[in-house]
Amino acid sequence: MDVISMATSNHICERGFSMQSMRFVCTRIRQVVLSALLAAGCLTVATNAQTVSGNGTGTSNSTLTLTADSSAATGSYNITVSGTSGSTTASTTIALTVSSSSSGGSGGCTVDYTISQYNSSQFGATVGVKNGGSSTLSGWSLTWTFANGQTITSSWNGAVSQSGANVTVSEQSGQTWENIPPGGTYTGFGFNGNWSGTNAIPTNFKLNGTACTIN
């Protein structure tokens, strides 16, 4: 649990305050160590990575924005904010859920899944993965679920594992040429497999846990 403590010097705040409304914006956070000055509804917070500031109208509303660096871990965190001014104290606890941005930003991803039908029991497929985000993807992982019992028998340019209908393809260790730059598409991966009856294109591709659009 990360705890944010906001202490106010008595000689700065002569009036009491309340924190009845506070809005938090947080994209990613692991460890935040804050020291704060909270006086009459206005505050400036210094963190170990950046400066966070907020202000409000009067003494009843304050806005605090938290932003962490790219090394922060995903997960759920309880953030407690407390302050004291004279004999008046106030505190609030906010539950934050930090989502992964490893898909490269808000742009998500796009998958091109192309089937080459060999015969009534064997097929090949190539899978192109487009990074629609704003940062390069390294160590990426693409998952999907076959709907018709298809099985992968061999593959190239990607580390493949299959458990039942569930498939995971990951960037191979040390193969930095498989990184996907912002706006770029990795087209090197493909596989051979078996099928029977129906060989539908999967509809639930996810890149690093984020759903992809399928072309």
C-alpha positions in Angstrom: 0.0 0.0 0.0 1.3 3.5 -0.9 0.5 6.2 1.6 0.5 9.8 0.8 0.8 12.1 3.8 0.1 15.8 3.5 1.2 17.9 6.5 0.4 21.6 6.9 2.3 24.0 9.2 0.1 25.8 11.6 1.6 29.1 11.0 0.8 28.9 7.3 -2.9 27.8 7.6 -4.7 29.7 10.3 -8.1 28.5 9.1 -9.5 25.0 9.0 -10.1 23.2 5.8 -12.1 20.3 4.5 -11.4 18.0 1.6 -14.9 17.2 0.5 -14.2 16.7 -3.1 -10.9 15.5 -4.6 -10.3 14.1 -8.0 -7.4 11.9 -8.7 -6.0 11.1 -12.1 -3.4 8.4 -12.2 -2.1 6.4 -15.2 0.6 4.4 -13.5 2.0 4.4 -10.0 4.3 2.1 -7.9 5.9 4.1 -5.2 5.0 7.7 -4.4 6.6 9.6 -1.6 5.0 13.0 -1.2 5.5 16.0 1.0 2.9 18.6 0.7 1.8 22.1 1.5 -1.9 22.4 1.8 -3.3 25.8 2.6 -6.8 27.2 2.1 -7.6 24.8 -0.8 -4.3 25.1 -2.8 -1.5 22.7 -2.8 1.8 21.8 -4.5 3.2 18.3 -4.0 6.8 17.3 -4.7 7.4 13.6 -5.5 10.5 11.5 -6.1 9.9 11.6 -9.9 7.9 14.8 -10.7 6.0 17.7 -9.3 2.3 17.3 -8.8 0.1 20.3 -8.3 -3.5 21.0 -7.7 -5.8 23.8 -6.7 -9.4 24.5 -6.0 -11.9 27.2 -5.3 -12.1 28.3 -1.7 -11.3 25.7 0.9 -13.7 22.9 0.0 -12.4 21.6 -3.3 -8.9 20.5 -4.4 -7.6 18.7 -7.5 -4.6 16.5 -7.3 -3.0 14.8 -10.3 -0.6 11.9 -9.9 1.7 10.8 -12.7 4.4 8.1 -12.3 7.3 7.2 -14.6 7.4 4.3 -17.1 9.0 1.9 -14.6 5.9 1.8 -12.4 4.1 -1.5 -11.9 0.5 -2.2 -12.6 -1.8 -3.3 -9.8 -4.3 -1.9 -7.2 -3.2 0.6 -4.6 -4.8 2.4 -1.7 -3.8 6.1 -1.5 -4.5 7.9 1.8 -4.3 11.7 1.9 -4.4 13.4 5.3 -3.7 16.9 6.5 -3.8 18.9 9.8 -4.3 22.6 10.3 -4.4 23.7 13.9 -7.0 21.5 15.6 -8.7 20.5 12.3 -7.8 17.3 10.5 -9.1 15.6 7.4 -8.2 12.5 5.5 -9.5 10.4 2.6 -8.5 7.1 1.1 -8.8 6.4 -2.6 -8.5 3.0 -4.3 -6.5 3.3 -7.5 -6.3 0.6 -10.2 -3.2 1.0 -12.4 -3.7 -0.4 -15.9 -0.9 -1.5 -18.2 0.1 0.8 -21.0 2.3 -1.8 -22.6 0.2 -1.8 -25.7 2.1 1.3 -26.6 -0.4 3.9 -25.5 -4.1 4.5 -26.1 -3.9 3.5 -29.8 -4.2 -0.2 -29.1 -3.2 -2.8 -31.7 -4.4 -4.3 -35.0 -4.0 -7.9 -36.1 -3.8 -9.2 -39.7 -4.6 -13.0 -39.6 -4.2 -14.6 -43.0 -4.9 -18.3 -43.7 -3.3 -20.4 -46.4 -5.5 -23.5 -46.7 -3.3 -26.5 -47.6 -5.9 -29.3 -47.6 -8.8 -30.6 -45.5 -6.7 -31.1 -42.4 -3.7 -28.8 -42.6 -3.3 -25.1 -42.9 -0.8 -22.3 -42.5 -1.3 -18.7 -41.2 0.6 -15.5 -40.9 -0.1 -13.0 -38.1 0.8 -9.4 -38.5 0.7 -7.2 -35.3 0.4 -3.4 -35.6 1.4 -1.2 -32.7 -1.1 1.6 -32.6 0.5 3.2 -29.5 3.2 5.8 -29.0 6.0 3.7 -27.6 8.1 0.7 -28.9 6.9 -2.7 -27.8 9.5 -5.1 -26.6 8.9 -8.4 -24.9 5.4 -8.3 -26.2 2.9 -11.2 -25.9 -0.1 -11.9 -28.3 -2.9 -14.2 -27.2 -5.9 -15.7 -28.8 -8.4 -18.6 -28.6 -9.2 -21.0 -31.4 -12.9 -21.6 -31.8 -12.8 -24.9 -33.8 -10.2 -27.1 -32.2 -7.2 -26.0 -34.4 -3.8 -26.9 -33.2 -0.4 -25.4 -34.0 2.2 -27.9 -35.2 5.1 -25.6 -36.1 5.9 -21.9 -36.1 8.6 -19.3 -37.0 9.8 -16.0 -35.6 7.9 -16.1 -32.4 7.8 -18.2 -29.2 4.6 -20.2 -29.2 2.7 -22.1 -26.5 -0.7 -23.7 -26.7 -2.9 -25.0 -24.0 -6.2 -26.4 -25.3 -7.7 -23.7 -27.5 -5.6 -20.9 -25.9 -2.5 -19.7 -27.8 0.2 -17.4 -26.7 2.9 -16.0 -29.0 5.7 -14.0 -27.5 8.7 -12.1 -28.8 11.7 -14.4 -28.7 14.3 -13.6 -26.0 17.2 -11.5 -27.4 15.5 -11.0 -30.8 15.2 -7.2 -30.7 14.4 -7.1 -34.4 11.0 -8.4 -33.3 10.3 -5.2 -31.4 7.3 -3.2 -32.8 7.9 0.5 -33.1 5.0 3.0 -32.7 2.8 2.8 -35.7 4.8 -0.2 -37.0 3.7 -3.7 -37.8 5.6 -7.0 -37.0 4.9 -9.4 -39.9 7.5 -12.0 -39.3 5.4 -14.5 -37.3 3.6 -17.5 -38.9 2.7 -21.1 -38.1 1.4 -24.4 -39.5 -1.5 -26.2 -38.0 -4.2 -28.8 -38.1 -7.9 -28.3 -38.5 -11.1 -30.2 -39.0 -14.5 -29.1 -40.3 -14.3 -25.4 -39.7 -11.2 -23.1 -39.6 -12.5 -19.8 -38.5 -10.3 -16.7 -37.8 -10.0 -16.1 -34.0 -11.9 -13.1 -32.8 -10.3 -12.4 -29.4 -6.7 -11.3 -30.0 -5.1 -9.4 -27.2 -1.6 -7.8 -27.2 -0.2 -7.6 -23.7 -3.7 -8.1 -22.3 -5.3 -5.3 -24.5 -7.9 -6.3 -27.0 -6.9 -5.8 -30.7 -8.9 -4.9 -33.8 -8.8 -7.7 -36.4 -8.5 -6.9 -40.1 
